[in-house]
Amino acid sequence: MGERLPQRRGLAELDENLSIEVQRCAQRLRELHERMDLPSYEVAERLSDEGMRVDKTRLSKFLNGREVPRHALAARFHRVLAEEEGTEVDPQEVSLTRTLMYEAARASGAALKAREHKLAEAAEAIEQERQRTAQQLTSLNSELEAERRLRQEAEEELKDLSSRTEEQIAALQAQRDAAQRRIDELQDQVAQAEALLRLQRSEAAMMTRAAAETAAELARWEQAPPRAAAMNVIAERFVEQVAQWRDQDEDQTAEAAIEHLSQTEPLTTARAIWNQFHSSQRMFDQQRMMTAIARFADPLELYRSVGMISSGKIHSSDWTGNLIAALADHAPPETVRRFHKAARERHNTKLVATLNRQLVKRQSRAARKALIKGSPALREELKTWRREEAKERASDIASALLTPFILPILKYLDRRERRQREKQDAAAQAHEQT
């Protein structure tokens, strides 16, 4: 099947019936694997994650050209290699590996994997275009502000005509008119750049959906849970995109994307992304995601995401603890009332108690007043919790104030009782001796 590639010593020869594209891909992976200098089982373990499992047998298929790896594995191969060699991942090397994988997928008839590679490349190209457009928009806005200042300066100088000659006035008018013409041109260019940026964001969203659908089909073909695989793809790519926006100081874009997703996507997707933020140690974005969920998600869906809590402690770091705190801090009053009602009607007493405690602890008097309006049951429960909290505080204060006085008295009574017992014991011994 065409030319034969040289084989590295210590590796079995590739099947000569494999296409040259598949041989090149397998040879590339063999070179990376050999440079790692790790046992195959360890390489397989480090290539795996929740959405894609790689065992020793599957790794062997990659290295022998019996299976073409999926797109995400290219970066993982190079990440493991960089960790072992103590270097940084080279994007050009990753790109070369992906290209070889794509060509091998096409040549071997792995249509789904070829599509996955193609979509990933298209998404990357769109993102690069979006970055260029964003930079162009920033440059245009800067130039627009400069031209507006020039026009303003010319208009200010034209207000005082008495001290100027006709030539000076004509020059200032020409400067003002030129600035205005340039302003008109720049405003048109800014409007077009903003429209282009919106279209590119829409294209990126469509690519993300197409990638998720492709991942689901691949997972079904590989007999893995398709929904989980698709969800992982969406979560990983969204978190990567938000991180990129943050790094480029495009915080408004990141915030808008988080809010938009919370309003348009199912809660299961939002929760998967919240978990991915946690896994990526992006705690600020994890908190922003939970805030958006509390503000926009359906309260009954929020309750179903928590479920019945019969025992155990609700930790502030888990989904339930974060959600209850976000409900108390950020959710609209109607959302809190409906969530509270759903928990109360289902006798989810531990969840109700936790929510009541957070509402009393975190909300101001004005916020609680707006919350309990139209909900007598919630009003009574919060009153009860406020009384209990007041009792606990009073008890703590009393204990702190009285402890310095009570302890000496208790010690004195203990010493007196001990002396009385000693006297009684001495008298009993004297009586026995007589």
C-alpha positions as CSV (number, residue, x, y, z in Angstrom):
1,M,0.0,0.0,0.0
2,G,2.6,2.6,-1.1
3,E,5.9,3.4,0.6
4,R,7.0,1.7,3.9
5,L,8.0,3.8,6.8
6,P,11.1,2.9,8.9
7,Q,10.4,1.2,12.2
8,R,12.1,2.1,15.4
9,R,14.0,-0.7,17.1
10,G,12.1,-2.4,20.0
11,L,8.7,-1.9,18.3
12,A,6.8,-4.5,16.3
13,E,6.6,-3.7,12.6
14,L,3.4,-2.1,11.3
15,D,1.1,-4.2,9.1
16,E,2.1,-3.5,5.5
17,N,-1.5,-3.6,4.5
18,L,-2.2,-0.4,6.5
19,S,-2.5,2.8,4.5
20,I,0.5,5.2,4.5
21,E,-1.6,7.8,6.4
22,V,-2.4,5.3,9.2
23,Q,1.2,4.2,9.3
24,R,2.4,7.7,9.7
25,C,0.0,8.4,12.5
26,A,0.9,5.1,14.3
27,Q,4.6,5.9,13.9
28,R,4.1,9.4,15.3
29,L,2.4,7.9,18.4
30,R,5.1,5.3,18.8
31,E,7.8,8.0,18.8
32,L,5.9,10.0,21.5
33,H,5.3,6.8,23.5
34,E,9.0,5.8,23.4
35,R,10.2,9.3,24.4
36,M,7.9,9.1,27.5
37,D,9.9,6.0,28.7
38,L,6.9,4.8,30.8
39,P,5.1,1.5,31.0
40,S,2.1,1.2,28.7
41,Y,-0.4,0.8,31.6
42,E,0.8,4.1,33.1
43,V,0.6,5.9,29.8
44,A,-2.9,4.6,29.3
45,E,-4.0,5.7,32.7
46,R,-2.6,9.2,32.3
47,L,-4.3,9.5,28.9
48,S,-7.7,8.7,30.4
49,D,-10.4,10.9,31.9
50,E,-14.1,10.7,32.9
51,G,-15.2,11.2,29.3
52,M,-12.7,8.9,27.5
53,R,-11.1,5.8,28.9
54,V,-7.9,4.4,27.5
55,D,-6.6,1.1,28.7
56,K,-3.4,-0.8,27.8
57,T,-5.2,-2.8,25.0
58,R,-6.6,0.4,23.4
59,L,-3.2,2.1,23.6
60,S,-1.7,-0.9,21.8
61,K,-4.3,-0.5,19.0
62,F,-3.3,3.2,18.6
63,L,0.4,2.2,18.4
64,N,-0.2,-0.5,15.9
65,G,-2.5,1.4,13.6
66,R,-5.6,-0.7,14.5
67,E,-7.5,2.4,15.8
68,V,-7.2,6.1,15.2
69,P,-7.2,8.2,18.5
70,R,-9.8,10.9,19.0
71,H,-8.9,14.5,18.7
72,A,-8.5,15.2,22.4
73,L,-5.9,12.5,22.8
74,A,-3.3,14.4,20.7
75,A,-3.0,17.1,23.3
76,R,-2.9,14.5,26.1
77,F,-0.1,12.6,24.5
78,H,2.0,15.7,24.3
79,R,1.0,16.8,27.8
80,V,2.2,13.5,29.3
81,L,5.4,13.8,27.3
82,A,6.1,17.4,28.4
83,E,5.5,16.3,32.1
84,E,8.1,13.5,31.7
85,E,10.7,15.6,29.9
86,G,10.1,18.7,32.1
87,T,9.3,21.0,29.2
88,E,6.3,22.9,27.9
89,V,3.8,21.6,25.4
90,D,4.7,22.7,21.8
91,P,1.5,23.8,20.0
92,Q,3.0,23.2,16.6
93,E,3.9,19.6,17.6
94,V,0.3,19.1,18.8
95,S,-1.0,20.5,15.6
96,L,1.2,18.1,13.6
97,T,-0.1,15.1,15.6
98,R,-3.7,16.2,15.0
99,T,-3.1,16.5,11.3
100,L,-1.7,13.0,11.1
101,M,-4.7,11.7,13.1
102,Y,-7.1,13.5,10.9
103,E,-5.5,12.1,7.7
104,A,-5.4,8.6,9.2
105,A,-9.1,8.8,10.2
106,R,-10.1,9.8,6.7
107,A,-7.9,7.1,5.1
108,S,-9.2,4.4,7.4
109,G,-12.9,5.2,7.0
110,A,-13.4,6.5,10.6
111,A,-15.9,9.1,9.5
112,L,-17.0,10.2,13.0
113,K,-13.4,10.7,14.2
114,A,-12.6,12.5,11.0
115,R,-15.6,14.8,11.5
116,E,-14.5,15.4,15.1
117,H,-11.0,16.5,14.0
118,K,-12.5,18.7,11.3
119,L,-14.9,20.4,13.6
120,A,-12.2,21.0,16.2
121,E,-10.0,22.6,13.5
122,A,-12.9,24.8,12.3
123,A,-13.7,25.8,15.9
124,E,-10.1,26.8,16.4
125,A,-10.0,28.8,13.2
126,I,-13.2,30.6,14.2
127,E,-11.8,31.5,17.6
128,Q,-8.6,32.9,16.0
129,E,-10.8,35.0,13.7
130,R,-12.9,36.1,16.7
131,Q,-9.7,37.2,18.5
132,R,-8.5,39.2,15.5
133,T,-12.0,40.8,15.2
134,A,-11.9,41.7,18.9
135,Q,-8.5,43.3,18.5
136,Q,-9.6,45.2,15.4
137,L,-12.7,46.4,17.3
138,T,-10.5,47.7,20.2
139,S,-8.2,49.5,17.8
140,L,-11.2,51.1,15.9
141,N,-12.8,52.3,19.2
142,S,-9.4,53.8,20.2
143,E,-9.1,55.6,16.9
144,L,-12.7,56.7,17.1
145,E,-12.2,58.3,20.5
146,A,-9.1,60.1,19.2
147,E,-11.0,61.5,16.3
148,R,-13.8,62.7,18.6
149,R,-11.3,64.5,20.7
150,L,-9.8,66.2,17.6
151,R,-13.3,67.3,16.5
152,Q,-14.0,68.6,20.0
153,E,-10.8,70.6,20.1
154,A,-11.6,72.2,16.7
155,E,-15.1,73.1,17.9
156,E,-13.8,74.6,21.1
157,E,-11.3,76.7,19.2
158,L,-14.0,77.8,16.7
159,K,-16.0,79.3,19.5
160,D,-13.5,82.2,19.8
161,L,-13.5,83.7,16.3
162,S,-12.7,87.3,17.2
163,S,-9.0,86.6,17.7
164,R,-8.5,84.4,14.5
165,T,-7.9,85.2,10.9
166,E,-10.0,83.9,8.1
167,E,-7.3,81.4,7.1
168,Q,-7.1,80.1,10.7
169,I,-10.9,79.8,10.8
170,A,-10.9,77.9,7.5
171,A,-8.2,75.6,8.7
172,L,-10.1,74.8,11.9
173,Q,-13.3,74.2,10.0
174,A,-11.4,71.8,7.6
175,Q,-9.9,70.0,10.6
176,R,-13.4,69.6,12.2
177,D,-15.0,68.4,9.0
178,A,-12.2,65.9,8.3
179,A,-12.5,64.6,11.8
180,Q,-16.3,64.3,11.4
181,R,-15.9,62.4,8.1
182,R,-13.4,60.0,9.7
183,I,-15.8,59.6,12.7
184,D,-18.5,58.6,10.3
185,E,-16.3,56.1,8.7
186,L,-15.1,54.6,12.0
187,Q,-18.6,54.3,13.4
188,D,-19.6,52.3,10.3
189,Q,-16.5,50.1,10.7
190,V,-17.2,49.6,14.4
191,A,-20.8,48.6,13.7
192,Q,-19.6,46.1,11.1
193,A,-16.9,44.7,13.5
194,E,-19.5,44.3,16.3
195,A,-21.8,42.5,13.9
196,L,-19.0,40.3,12.7
197,L,-18.1,39.5,16.3
198,R,-21.7,38.5,17.1
199,L,-21.7,36.2,14.0
200,Q,-18.4,34.6,15.0
201,R,-19.8,33.9,18.5
202,S,-22.9,32.4,17.0
203,E,-20.7,30.2,14.7
204,A,-18.6,29.2,17.7
205,A,-21.8,28.1,19.5
206,M,-22.9,26.1,16.5
207,M,-19.5,24.4,16.3
208,T,-19.8,23.5,20.0
209,R,-23.2,22.0,19.5
210,A,-22.0,20.1,16.4
211,A,-19.0,18.8,18.4
212,A,-21.3,17.7,21.2
213,E,-23.5,15.8,18.8
214,T,-20.5,14.2,17.1
215,A,-19.1,13.2,20.5
216,A,-22.5,11.7,21.5
217,E,-22.5,9.6,18.3
218,L,-18.9,8.6,18.9
219,A,-19.7,7.6,22.4
220,R,-22.7,5.5,21.2
221,W,-20.5,3.9,18.6
222,E,-17.8,3.1,21.3
223,Q,-20.6,1.8,23.6
224,A,-20.0,4.6,26.2
225,P,-22.7,6.7,27.8
226,P,-23.4,9.2,25.0
227,R,-25.1,11.9,27.1
228,A,-22.3,11.9,29.6
229,A,-19.7,12.1,26.8
230,A,-21.5,15.0,25.1
231,M,-21.9,16.8,28.4
232,N,-18.2,16.5,29.1
233,V,-17.4,18.0,25.7
234,I,-19.7,20.9,26.2
235,A,-18.4,21.6,29.8
236,E,-14.7,21.3,28.9
237,R,-14.9,23.6,25.9
238,F,-17.1,26.2,27.6
239,V,-14.7,26.3,30.6
240,E,-11.7,26.6,28.2
241,Q,-13.4,29.4,26.4
242,V,-14.3,31.3,29.5
243,A,-10.7,30.9,30.8
244,Q,-9.4,32.3,27.5
245,W,-11.7,35.3,27.7
246,R,-10.6,36.0,31.3
247,D,-6.9,35.8,30.2
248,Q,-7.6,38.3,27.4
249,D,-9.4,40.7,29.8
250,E,-12.7,40.1,28.0
251,D,-14.6,39.8,31.4
252,Q,-17.8,41.2,30.1
253,T,-17.9,38.5,27.3
254,A,-17.3,35.8,29.9
255,E,-20.0,37.1,32.2
256,A,-22.5,37.4,29.4
257,A,-21.7,33.9,28.2
258,I,-22.2,32.4,31.7
259,E,-25.6,34.3,32.1
260,H,-26.7,33.3,28.6
261,L,-26.0,29.6,29.2
262,S,-27.8,29.7,32.5
263,Q,-30.9,31.1,30.9
264,T,-30.9,28.9,27.7
265,E,-29.4,25.5,28.6
266,P,-30.9,22.8,30.8
267,L,-29.8,22.8,34.4
268,T,-28.0,19.5,33.9
269,T,-25.6,21.3,31.4
270,A,-25.1,24.2,33.8
271,R,-24.4,21.8,36.7
272,A,-21.8,19.9,34.5
273,I,-20.1,23.2,33.7
274,W,-20.2,24.2,37.4
275,N,-18.4,20.9,38.2
276,Q,-15.9,21.4,35.4
277,F,-15.1,24.9,36.8
278,H,-14.4,23.2,40.2
279,S,-12.3,20.5,38.6
280,S,-10.3,23.1,36.7
281,Q,-9.8,25.1,40.0
282,R,-11.5,28.2,38.6
283,M,-13.3,29.0,41.8
284,F,-14.3,32.6,40.8
285,D,-16.0,31.4,37.7
286,Q,-17.6,28.5,39.6
287,Q,-19.1,31.1,42.0
288,R,-20.3,33.3,39.1
289,M,-21.9,30.2,37.5
290,M,-23.8,29.4,40.7
291,T,-24.9,33.0,41.0
292,A,-26.3,32.9,37.5
293,I,-28.0,29.5,38.1
294,A,-29.7,30.9,41.3
295,R,-30.9,34.0,39.4
296,F,-32.2,32.4,36.2
297,A,-32.9,28.7,36.7
298,D,-36.4,27.3,37.4
299,P,-36.9,26.8,41.2
300,L,-38.5,23.4,40.8
301,E,-35.6,22.2,38.7
302,L,-33.2,23.5,41.3
303,Y,-35.1,21.6,44.0
304,R,-35.0,18.4,41.9
305,S,-31.2,18.8,41.5
306,V,-30.9,18.6,45.3
307,G,-33.5,16.0,46.1
308,M,-34.4,14.6,49.5
309,I,-31.8,15.1,52.3
310,S,-32.5,12.6,55.0
311,S,-29.2,12.5,56.9
312,G,-25.6,13.7,56.8
313,K,-24.2,17.2,56.8
314,I,-24.7,19.7,54.0
315,H,-21.2,21.0,53.2
316,S,-20.7,24.5,52.0
317,S,-18.3,23.2,49.2
318,D,-20.7,20.8,47.5
319,W,-23.5,21.5,45.1
320,T,-26.3,21.7,47.7
321,G,-24.4,24.0,50.0
322,N,-23.3,26.3,47.3
323,L,-26.8,26.4,45.8
324,I,-28.5,27.3,49.1
325,A,-26.0,30.1,49.8
326,A,-26.5,31.4,46.3
327,L,-30.3,31.3,46.7
328,A,-30.1,33.3,49.9
329,D,-27.7,35.9,48.4
330,H,-28.8,36.3,44.7
331,A,-32.0,34.5,43.8
332,P,-35.2,36.6,43.2
333,P,-37.7,36.3,46.1
334,E,-40.2,34.3,44.0
335,T,-37.5,31.7,43.2
336,V,-36.7,31.3,46.9
337,R,-40.4,31.1,47.9
338,R,-41.1,28.4,45.3
339,F,-38.0,26.4,46.2
340,H,-38.9,26.7,49.9
341,K,-42.5,25.6,49.2
342,A,-41.3,22.6,47.2
343,A,-39.0,21.4,50.0
344,R,-41.7,22.0,52.7
345,E,-44.4,20.2,50.8
346,R,-42.2,17.2,50.4
347,H,-41.3,17.2,54.1
348,N,-37.6,17.7,53.2
349,T,-37.1,19.1,56.8
350,K,-33.3,19.1,56.8
351,L,-33.2,21.1,53.5
352,V,-35.8,23.6,54.8
353,A,-33.9,24.1,58.0
354,T,-30.7,24.7,56.2
355,L,-32.3,27.2,53.8
356,N,-34.0,29.0,56.8
357,R,-30.7,29.3,58.6
358,Q,-29.0,30.8,55.6
359,L,-31.8,33.2,54.9
360,V,-31.7,34.5,58.5
361,K,-27.9,34.6,58.5
362,R,-27.2,36.2,55.1
363,Q,-30.2,38.4,54.2
364,S,-30.8,41.9,55.4
365,R,-34.1,42.9,57.1
366,A,-35.3,44.6,53.9
367,A,-34.6,41.5,51.8
368,R,-36.4,39.2,54.2
369,K,-39.3,41.6,54.3
370,A,-39.6,41.4,50.5
371,L,-39.2,37.6,50.6
372,I,-41.9,36.8,53.1
373,K,-44.5,39.0,51.4
374,G,-47.3,36.8,50.3
375,S,-45.9,33.7,52.1
376,P,-47.3,33.3,55.6
377,A,-45.7,29.9,56.1
378,L,-42.3,31.2,55.2
379,R,-42.9,34.3,57.5
380,E,-43.6,32.1,60.5
381,E,-40.7,29.8,59.9
382,L,-38.2,32.7,59.6
383,K,-39.6,34.2,62.7
384,T,-39.1,31.0,64.6
385,W,-35.5,30.7,63.3
386,R,-34.8,34.3,64.3
387,R,-36.1,33.6,67.8
388,E,-33.9,30.4,68.0
389,E,-30.9,32.3,66.8
390,A,-31.5,35.1,69.3
391,K,-31.8,32.5,72.1
392,E,-28.5,30.9,71.0
393,R,-26.8,34.2,70.9
394,A,-28.2,35.2,74.3
395,S,-27.1,31.8,75.8
396,D,-23.6,32.3,74.3
397,I,-23.3,35.8,75.7
398,A,-24.6,34.8,79.1
399,S,-22.1,31.9,79.2
400,A,-19.3,34.2,78.3
401,L,-20.2,36.7,81.0
402,L,-21.0,34.3,83.8
403,T,-18.1,31.9,83.3
404,P,-15.5,34.0,85.2
405,F,-17.9,34.1,88.2
406,I,-19.3,30.6,88.2
407,L,-16.0,28.7,87.8
408,P,-14.5,29.9,91.1
409,I,-17.8,29.1,92.9
410,L,-17.9,25.6,91.5
411,K,-14.2,25.1,92.4
412,Y,-14.9,26.3,96.0
413,L,-17.9,23.9,96.3
414,D,-15.8,21.0,95.0
415,R,-13.0,21.7,97.5
416,R,-15.5,21.9,100.4
417,E,-17.2,18.7,99.4
418,R,-13.8,17.0,99.1
419,R,-12.8,18.2,102.7
420,Q,-16.0,17.0,104.1
421,R,-15.5,13.5,102.6
422,E,-11.9,13.4,104.0
423,K,-13.2,14.3,107.5
424,Q,-15.9,11.6,107.3
425,D,-13.3,9.0,106.2
426,A,-11.0,10.0,109.1
427,A,-13.8,9.8,111.7
428,A,-14.8,6.4,110.4
429,Q,-11.2,5.1,110.7
430,A,-10.9,6.4,114.2
431,H,-14.1,4.7,115.2
432,E,-12.9,1.4,113.8
433,Q,-9.6,1.6,115.8
434,T,-11.4,2.2,119.1
